[in-house]
């Protein structure tokens, strides 16, 4: 993998400025960079992380002339954590509040995991606000086995805070071999996870448990590309089935885990660039 640009950076990013946006239920923090009048790209991250995981992609998109907005979800990064429970539509409303704050009529939305679920929600609830969707490592529904799996993690965080989840989550996402071989990335990832507010994690986990966009996504009319890591076994088949249902491109990244833009950024960057290029032509 390329090491030219760090994939996860929790500190300030070069040529990006943080802005506070008043969301429906609290202050949201957004990193903004790139060309002021470029085609907007909104980046939405996974649960237990923050905008930090988009560092490499944000800089690349800005360099290609996009106006880039990397949002910290409620209760994550530097955004406030309103009292839960949350619904997925709440996370969608937060994203709309950000677009409205910056007077952005339509945007390319790129989301991973929880951020990909939010992206689907934007497509279902606010299709007129989208230029395209790129969804990474996300499904559009929460069948019982998937939903129930969150209960133990929620109980652990309610009892002991975020710290006990950090290392097991990192290993589940990437595998011990990758983390051992890339200690700087492992450290940055753990720092990012540990920034998460427990209330924010629990609220977002409850929102994921109620994910119900499968029927709605059947009506999507915007360009859509989906991406999944081949090692992300819980999502490969659901995303393969969903791509067939929606007749869209699915890129399965060999050797990649749950956040493929971190462990296989070259392949993900190329897929995103192709997606945006084709979306621009179709628009």
GUBA-137764 format. One record per residue (C-alpha): x, z, y; residue number from 0. Coordinates in nm, 3 decimals, always signed. Each point is the difference from the previous one (the first is absolute). Layout:
BEGIN
[fitor [X, Z, Y], NUM]
...
This chain:
BEGIN
[fitor [+0.000, +0.000, +0.000], 0]
[fitor [+0.111, -0.056, +0.358], 1]
[fitor [+0.144, +0.299, +0.182], 2]
[fitor [+0.022, -0.159, +0.345], 3]
[fitor [-0.307, +0.180, +0.133], 4]
[fitor [-0.106, +0.338, -0.136], 5]
[fitor [-0.347, -0.025, -0.158], 6]
[fitor [-0.106, +0.353, +0.103], 7]
[fitor [+0.082, +0.150, +0.340], 8]
[fitor [-0.186, +0.307, +0.125], 9]
[fitor [+0.191, +0.014, +0.330], 10]
[fitor [-0.061, -0.230, +0.297], 11]
[fitor [+0.026, -0.374, -0.065], 12]
[fitor [+0.204, -0.236, +0.215], 13]
[fitor [-0.218, -0.180, +0.258], 14]
[fitor [-0.317, +0.177, -0.118], 15]
[fitor [-0.191, +0.255, +0.209], 16]
[fitor [-0.238, +0.268, -0.126], 17]
[fitor [-0.343, +0.012, +0.157], 18]
[fitor [-0.271, +0.261, -0.037], 19]
[fitor [-0.349, -0.136, -0.060], 20]
[fitor [-0.316, +0.209, +0.002], 21]
[fitor [-0.170, -0.063, -0.331], 22]
[fitor [-0.356, +0.096, -0.091], 23]
[fitor [+0.114, +0.344, -0.121], 24]
[fitor [+0.347, +0.061, +0.140], 25]
[fitor [+0.319, -0.141, +0.144], 26]
[fitor [+0.161, -0.289, -0.185], 27]
[fitor [+0.367, -0.095, +0.037], 28]
[fitor [+0.092, -0.370, -0.006], 29]
[fitor [+0.339, -0.170, +0.021], 30]
[fitor [-0.026, -0.320, +0.202], 31]
[fitor [+0.259, -0.274, +0.037], 32]
[fitor [+0.053, -0.372, +0.014], 33]
[fitor [-0.135, -0.265, +0.234], 34]
[fitor [-0.282, +0.128, +0.220], 35]
[fitor [-0.198, -0.321, -0.045], 36]
[fitor [+0.103, -0.075, -0.358], 37]
[fitor [-0.246, -0.019, -0.288], 38]
[fitor [-0.081, +0.367, -0.074], 39]
[fitor [+0.094, +0.156, -0.334], 40]
[fitor [-0.134, +0.345, -0.091], 41]
[fitor [+0.195, +0.185, -0.269], 42]
[fitor [-0.178, +0.273, -0.202], 43]
[fitor [+0.196, +0.230, -0.233], 44]
[fitor [-0.064, +0.189, -0.324], 45]
[fitor [-0.120, +0.357, -0.039], 46]
[fitor [+0.287, +0.255, +0.020], 47]
[fitor [+0.216, -0.225, +0.218], 48]
[fitor [-0.020, -0.134, +0.357], 49]
[fitor [+0.082, -0.306, +0.205], 50]
[fitor [+0.363, +0.077, -0.090], 51]
[fitor [-0.033, -0.201, -0.323], 52]
[fitor [-0.058, -0.321, +0.200], 53]
[fitor [+0.326, +0.012, +0.196], 54]
[fitor [+0.158, -0.311, -0.146], 55]
[fitor [-0.318, -0.210, +0.004], 56]
[fitor [-0.092, +0.109, +0.354], 57]
[fitor [+0.336, -0.106, +0.139], 58]
[fitor [-0.017, -0.332, -0.183], 59]
[fitor [-0.352, -0.074, +0.123], 60]
[fitor [+0.095, +0.090, +0.356], 61]
[fitor [+0.304, -0.229, -0.022], 62]
[fitor [-0.231, -0.285, -0.106], 63]
[fitor [-0.213, +0.044, +0.312], 64]
[fitor [-0.282, +0.223, -0.119], 65]
[fitor [-0.138, +0.295, +0.191], 66]
[fitor [+0.040, +0.274, -0.260], 67]
[fitor [-0.203, +0.322, -0.019], 68]
[fitor [+0.105, +0.249, -0.269], 69]
[fitor [-0.261, +0.275, -0.024], 70]
[fitor [+0.050, +0.354, -0.125], 71]
[fitor [-0.323, +0.078, -0.188], 72]
[fitor [-0.183, +0.319, +0.093], 73]
[fitor [+0.187, +0.301, -0.136], 74]
[fitor [+0.316, -0.203, -0.062], 75]
[fitor [+0.316, -0.052, +0.203], 76]
[fitor [-0.069, +0.094, +0.361], 77]
[fitor [-0.378, -0.042, -0.006], 78]
[fitor [-0.232, +0.299, +0.018], 79]
[fitor [-0.181, +0.129, -0.307], 80]
[fitor [-0.368, +0.059, +0.075], 81]
[fitor [-0.191, +0.224, -0.235], 82]
[fitor [-0.116, -0.175, -0.315], 83]
[fitor [-0.154, -0.134, -0.200], 84]
[fitor [+0.069, -0.361, +0.097], 85]
[fitor [-0.157, -0.322, -0.124], 86]
[fitor [+0.172, -0.337, -0.027], 87]
[fitor [-0.223, -0.122, +0.281], 88]
[fitor [+0.159, +0.271, +0.220], 89]
[fitor [+0.344, -0.152, -0.059], 90]
[fitor [-0.147, -0.341, +0.079], 91]
[fitor [-0.146, +0.140, +0.323], 92]
[fitor [+0.343, +0.135, +0.095], 93]
[fitor [+0.151, -0.346, -0.040], 94]
[fitor [-0.274, -0.153, +0.213], 95]
[fitor [+0.064, +0.264, +0.268], 96]
[fitor [+0.365, -0.112, +0.009], 97]
[fitor [-0.091, -0.367, +0.035], 98]
[fitor [-0.251, +0.085, +0.273], 99]
[fitor [+0.252, +0.214, +0.188], 100]
[fitor [+0.238, -0.294, +0.026], 101]
[fitor [-0.280, -0.251, +0.069], 102]
[fitor [+0.077, -0.192, -0.320], 103]
[fitor [-0.295, -0.212, -0.107], 104]
[fitor [+0.140, -0.109, -0.338], 105]
[fitor [+0.309, +0.091, -0.200], 106]
[fitor [+0.184, -0.074, -0.320], 107]
[fitor [-0.032, +0.319, -0.205], 108]
[fitor [+0.268, +0.091, -0.254], 109]
[fitor [-0.065, +0.313, -0.205], 110]
[fitor [+0.156, +0.172, -0.299], 111]
[fitor [-0.181, +0.238, -0.237], 112]
[fitor [-0.233, +0.210, +0.221], 113]
[fitor [+0.084, -0.246, +0.278], 114]
[fitor [-0.107, -0.288, -0.222], 115]
[fitor [-0.330, +0.177, -0.067], 116]
[fitor [-0.040, +0.038, +0.376], 117]
[fitor [+0.074, -0.371, +0.037], 118]
[fitor [-0.276, -0.084, -0.249], 119]
[fitor [-0.231, +0.230, +0.197], 120]
[fitor [+0.080, -0.184, +0.322], 121]
[fitor [-0.085, -0.326, -0.175], 122]
[fitor [-0.332, +0.140, -0.121], 123]
[fitor [-0.109, +0.194, +0.308], 124]
[fitor [+0.159, -0.206, +0.280], 125]
[fitor [+0.075, -0.352, -0.127], 126]
[fitor [-0.003, -0.142, +0.351], 127]
[fitor [+0.302, +0.210, +0.096], 128]
[fitor [+0.232, -0.160, -0.255], 129]
[fitor [+0.234, -0.296, +0.007], 130]
[fitor [+0.107, +0.062, -0.361], 131]
[fitor [+0.053, +0.269, -0.263], 132]
[fitor [+0.310, +0.077, -0.204], 133]
[fitor [-0.075, +0.279, -0.249], 134]
[fitor [+0.279, +0.168, -0.197], 135]
[fitor [-0.048, +0.238, -0.294], 136]
[fitor [-0.368, +0.073, +0.061], 137]
[fitor [-0.334, -0.030, -0.169], 138]
[fitor [-0.344, -0.023, +0.158], 139]
[fitor [-0.185, +0.255, -0.213], 140]
[fitor [+0.051, +0.344, -0.153], 141]
[fitor [-0.125, +0.012, -0.361], 142]
[fitor [-0.029, +0.352, -0.144], 143]
[fitor [+0.342, +0.020, -0.174], 144]
[fitor [+0.171, -0.112, +0.321], 145]
[fitor [-0.199, +0.239, +0.219], 146]
[fitor [+0.038, +0.303, -0.227], 147]
[fitor [+0.378, -0.040, -0.008], 148]
[fitor [+0.013, +0.118, +0.363], 149]
[fitor [-0.162, +0.337, -0.070], 150]
[fitor [+0.315, +0.169, -0.134], 151]
[fitor [+0.211, -0.124, +0.291], 152]
[fitor [-0.259, +0.121, +0.249], 153]
[fitor [-0.011, +0.343, -0.167], 154]
[fitor [+0.380, +0.023, +0.002], 155]
[fitor [+0.025, -0.080, +0.371], 156]
[fitor [-0.280, +0.243, +0.086], 157]
[fitor [+0.185, +0.274, -0.189], 158]
[fitor [+0.364, -0.072, +0.084], 159]
[fitor [+0.027, -0.266, +0.270], 160]
[fitor [+0.160, -0.346, -0.010], 161]
[fitor [+0.348, +0.093, -0.127], 162]
[fitor [-0.086, +0.023, -0.374], 163]
[fitor [-0.138, -0.357, +0.011], 164]
[fitor [+0.301, -0.161, +0.168], 165]
[fitor [+0.253, -0.053, -0.280], 166]
[fitor [-0.255, -0.078, -0.276], 167]
[fitor [-0.171, -0.253, +0.227], 168]
[fitor [+0.327, -0.172, +0.089], 169]
[fitor [+0.094, -0.028, -0.367], 170]
[fitor [-0.343, -0.129, -0.099], 171]
[fitor [+0.017, -0.268, +0.270], 172]
[fitor [+0.355, -0.122, -0.059], 173]
[fitor [+0.146, +0.155, -0.315], 174]
[fitor [+0.297, +0.231, -0.018], 175]
[fitor [+0.254, -0.280, -0.050], 176]
[fitor [-0.082, -0.166, +0.332], 177]
[fitor [+0.002, +0.331, +0.189], 178]
[fitor [+0.335, +0.100, -0.154], 179]
[fitor [+0.151, -0.337, +0.090], 180]
[fitor [-0.129, +0.013, +0.361], 181]
[fitor [+0.042, +0.358, +0.122], 182]
[fitor [-0.047, -0.088, +0.368], 183]
[fitor [-0.338, -0.158, -0.074], 184]
[fitor [-0.095, +0.295, -0.223], 185]
[fitor [+0.084, +0.246, +0.278], 186]
[fitor [-0.192, -0.200, +0.261], 187]
[fitor [-0.300, -0.025, -0.232], 188]
[fitor [-0.006, +0.375, -0.068], 189]
[fitor [+0.029, +0.070, +0.374], 190]
[fitor [-0.291, -0.238, +0.061], 191]
[fitor [-0.217, +0.160, -0.269], 192]
[fitor [+0.073, +0.351, +0.124], 193]
[fitor [-0.123, -0.090, +0.352], 194]
[fitor [-0.352, -0.033, -0.140], 195]
[fitor [-0.248, +0.262, +0.117], 196]
[fitor [-0.170, +0.165, -0.302], 197]
[fitor [-0.341, -0.035, +0.165], 198]
[fitor [+0.074, -0.368, +0.056], 199]
[fitor [+0.102, -0.053, -0.361], 200]
[fitor [-0.309, +0.172, -0.139], 201]
[fitor [-0.230, -0.187, +0.236], 202]
[fitor [+0.152, -0.338, -0.081], 203]
[fitor [+0.003, +0.073, -0.374], 204]
[fitor [-0.371, +0.077, +0.017], 205]
[fitor [-0.051, -0.326, +0.188], 206]
[fitor [+0.182, -0.190, -0.274], 207]
[fitor [-0.218, +0.166, -0.263], 208]
[fitor [-0.306, -0.148, +0.171], 209]
[fitor [+0.146, -0.351, +0.038], 210]
[fitor [-0.287, -0.248, -0.040], 211]
[fitor [+0.084, -0.338, +0.151], 212]
[fitor [-0.010, -0.212, -0.318], 213]
[fitor [-0.338, -0.158, +0.066], 214]
[fitor [+0.082, -0.058, +0.365], 215]
[fitor [+0.333, -0.173, -0.054], 216]
[fitor [-0.177, -0.278, -0.189], 217]
[fitor [-0.115, -0.131, +0.339], 218]
[fitor [+0.346, -0.011, +0.163], 219]
[fitor [+0.057, -0.325, +0.188], 220]
[fitor [+0.347, +0.062, +0.148], 221]
[fitor [+0.330, -0.107, -0.161], 222]
[fitor [+0.096, +0.263, -0.258], 223]
[fitor [+0.321, +0.059, -0.193], 224]
[fitor [+0.051, +0.289, -0.239], 225]
[fitor [+0.332, +0.145, -0.121], 226]
[fitor [+0.077, +0.248, -0.278], 227]
[fitor [+0.316, +0.127, -0.165], 228]
[fitor [+0.027, -0.088, -0.369], 229]
[fitor [+0.089, +0.363, -0.077], 230]
[fitor [-0.314, +0.129, +0.176], 231]
[fitor [-0.188, +0.002, -0.327], 232]
[fitor [-0.316, +0.170, +0.124], 233]
[fitor [-0.056, -0.282, +0.248], 234]
[fitor [+0.130, -0.319, -0.159], 235]
[fitor [-0.313, -0.068, -0.206], 236]
[fitor [-0.257, +0.107, +0.262], 237]
[fitor [+0.170, -0.215, +0.262], 238]
[fitor [+0.029, -0.293, -0.243], 239]
[fitor [-0.373, +0.026, -0.068], 240]
[fitor [-0.079, +0.031, +0.372], 241]
[fitor [+0.216, -0.301, +0.090], 242]
[fitor [-0.189, -0.206, -0.258], 243]
[fitor [-0.333, +0.122, +0.138], 244]
[fitor [+0.097, -0.083, +0.358], 245]
[fitor [+0.195, -0.317, -0.085], 246]
[fitor [+0.301, +0.109, +0.205], 247]
[fitor [+0.375, +0.003, -0.051], 248]
[fitor [+0.148, +0.298, -0.187], 249]
[fitor [+0.376, +0.048, +0.009], 250]
[fitor [+0.126, +0.226, -0.281], 251]
[fitor [+0.349, +0.117, +0.097], 252]
[fitor [+0.224, +0.041, -0.306], 253]
[fitor [+0.164, +0.342, -0.026], 254]
[fitor [-0.184, +0.142, +0.301], 255]
[fitor [-0.186, +0.329, +0.021], 256]
[fitor [-0.293, +0.126, +0.202], 257]
[fitor [+0.148, -0.077, +0.344], 258]
[fitor [+0.167, -0.335, -0.070], 259]
[fitor [+0.088, -0.056, +0.364], 260]
[fitor [+0.246, +0.289, -0.045], 261]
[fitor [+0.165, -0.075, -0.335], 262]
[fitor [-0.030, -0.382, +0.004], 263]
[fitor [-0.025, -0.086, +0.371], 264]
[fitor [+0.143, -0.352, -0.021], 265]
[fitor [-0.279, -0.120, -0.229], 266]
[fitor [-0.271, +0.181, +0.195], 267]
[fitor [+0.130, -0.122, +0.335], 268]
[fitor [-0.002, -0.359, -0.128], 269]
[fitor [-0.356, +0.037, -0.129], 270]
[fitor [-0.122, +0.150, +0.328], 271]
[fitor [+0.172, -0.274, +0.201], 272]
[fitor [-0.160, -0.270, -0.218], 273]
[fitor [-0.340, +0.169, +0.030], 274]
[fitor [+0.018, +0.017, +0.380], 275]
[fitor [+0.125, -0.357, +0.029], 276]
[fitor [-0.287, -0.131, -0.213], 277]
[fitor [-0.253, +0.220, +0.182], 278]
[fitor [+0.117, -0.140, +0.334], 279]
[fitor [-0.047, -0.355, -0.130], 280]
[fitor [-0.346, +0.075, -0.135], 281]
[fitor [-0.107, +0.165, +0.326], 282]
